[in-house]
Amino acid sequence: MEGLGAAASVIAVIDMSAKVASLCFQYSVAVKDAKEDIERLEREVKSIKSILEDVKRLLRGPDSAQLSASQKLLASLQDCFLQLKEMDARLEPGKARKAMSRVGWRALKWPFKRKDVEKIINNLGRCKQTFSLALQVDQTWVANPCNLGRKQDNALPI
């Protein structure tokens, strides 16, 4: 059952990252003075989305029960989702700005300062590192021929 929760969380983060990446693209077209920051943030969000799509495939695969480290990513997924949701809230143009843009006025203003972008990219990078580390632990476990047919023990040796 835990695997279903992890898979659902992965899907939620993928959807949110796609939405944030789309908003970043809209800003990159409309806002000229922050183009570099916008593009860096968009690349990071797309990178997270790509990694999580791979994680989703693994968690839904036939060997997912053996991937105990990947199954425990719920806290990291929740943290990543909350970061993306906060970005989405700040990037989502308000109704007044949408109305002004229909008239043809440039209504979009990039809501992040350079230091905010750096912090967000660092936080998302930590999320990616956590996902990658869990996948490496599982890969090491599964690739070891001595572990064939054995379940992964979650306890640390004392």
C-alpha positions in Angstrom: 0.0 0.0 0.0 2.9 2.3 0.7 3.9 2.0 -2.9 0.6 3.5 -4.1 1.1 6.5 -1.8 4.6 7.0 -3.2 3.4 6.6 -6.8 0.6 9.1 -6.2 3.0 11.6 -4.7 5.3 11.2 -7.6 2.4 11.9 -10.0 1.4 15.0 -8.0 5.0 16.4 -8.1 5.3 15.7 -11.8 2.0 17.5 -12.6 3.0 20.5 -10.4 6.5 20.6 -12.0 5.0 20.6 -15.5 2.7 23.5 -14.5 5.6 25.5 -13.0 7.8 24.9 -16.0 5.0 26.1 -18.3 4.6 29.3 -16.2 8.4 29.8 -16.3 8.2 29.6 -20.1 5.3 32.1 -20.2 7.4 34.5 -18.1 10.5 34.0 -20.3 8.5 35.1 -23.3 6.9 38.1 -21.6 9.7 39.4 -19.2 13.0 40.3 -20.8 15.1 41.5 -17.8 15.1 38.2 -15.9 15.4 35.8 -18.8 18.5 34.1 -17.5 17.0 33.4 -14.1 13.8 32.2 -15.6 15.5 29.8 -17.9 17.7 28.4 -15.1 14.7 27.8 -13.0 12.7 26.3 -15.8 15.6 23.8 -16.6 15.8 22.8 -12.9 12.0 22.2 -12.7 12.1 20.2 -16.0 15.0 18.1 -14.7 13.0 17.3 -11.5 10.0 16.3 -13.7 12.2 14.0 -15.8 13.8 12.3 -12.8 10.4 11.8 -11.2 8.9 10.3 -14.3 11.7 7.7 -14.2 11.0 7.1 -10.5 7.3 6.7 -11.3 8.1 4.0 -13.8 10.3 2.2 -11.3 7.7 2.4 -8.5 5.0 1.0 -10.9 7.3 -1.7 -12.3 7.3 -5.5 -11.5 10.3 -5.2 -9.1 9.0 -2.2 -7.2 8.6 -4.3 -3.9 12.4 -4.7 -3.8 13.0 -1.0 -4.0 12.5 -0.2 -0.4 14.7 3.0 -0.4 12.7 4.4 -3.3 9.4 3.5 -1.5 10.5 5.8 1.4 10.7 8.9 -0.7 7.3 10.2 0.5 8.8 13.0 2.8 11.1 14.2 0.1 8.3 14.1 -2.5 6.1 16.1 -0.2 8.9 18.7 0.4 9.5 19.0 -3.3 5.7 19.3 -4.0 5.3 22.1 -1.4 8.3 24.0 -3.0 6.8 23.7 -6.4 3.3 24.7 -5.2 4.7 27.8 -3.5 6.5 28.7 -6.8 3.2 28.1 -8.7 1.3 30.4 -6.4 3.9 33.2 -6.9 4.1 32.7 -10.7 0.4 32.4 -11.4 -0.7 35.7 -12.9 -3.7 37.3 -11.1 -7.0 38.1 -12.8 -6.1 41.8 -13.2 -2.8 40.9 -15.0 -4.6 38.4 -17.2 -7.1 41.0 -18.2 -4.3 43.6 -18.9 -2.4 41.1 -21.1 -5.5 40.5 -23.2 -5.5 44.2 -24.0 -1.9 43.9 -25.0 -0.1 45.4 -22.1 2.9 43.7 -20.7 1.5 42.8 -17.3 3.8 40.1 -16.2 6.5 40.9 -13.7 9.0 38.3 -12.6 8.2 37.7 -8.9 11.6 36.4 -7.8 14.9 38.2 -7.1 18.1 36.5 -8.2 18.8 35.3 -4.6 15.3 33.8 -4.5 16.1 31.9 -7.7 19.4 30.7 -6.3 17.7 29.4 -3.1 14.9 27.7 -5.1 17.4 26.0 -7.4 19.5 24.8 -4.4 16.5 23.4 -2.7 15.3 21.6 -5.8 18.8 20.3 -6.3 18.7 18.8 -2.8 15.4 17.1 -3.7 17.0 15.6 -6.9 20.0 14.4 -4.8 17.7 12.7 -2.4 15.8 10.9 -5.2 19.1 9.9 -6.9 20.6 8.6 -3.7 17.5 6.4 -3.0 17.7 5.1 -6.6 21.4 4.3 -6.2 20.8 2.4 -2.9 18.1 0.3 -4.6 20.2 -0.2 -7.7 23.1 -1.4 -5.6 20.8 -3.8 -3.7 19.1 -5.2 -6.8 22.4 -5.5 -8.8 24.1 -7.6 -6.1 23.7 -11.2 -7.2 23.8 -12.4 -3.5 20.5 -10.6 -3.0 18.5 -12.5 -5.6 15.3 -13.7 -4.0 15.9 -11.9 -0.7 14.0 -9.0 0.7 15.9 -5.9 1.6 16.4 -5.5 5.4 15.6 -2.0 6.5 17.4 -2.3 9.8 20.9 -0.9 10.2 23.6 -3.3 11.5 24.8 -2.6 15.0 
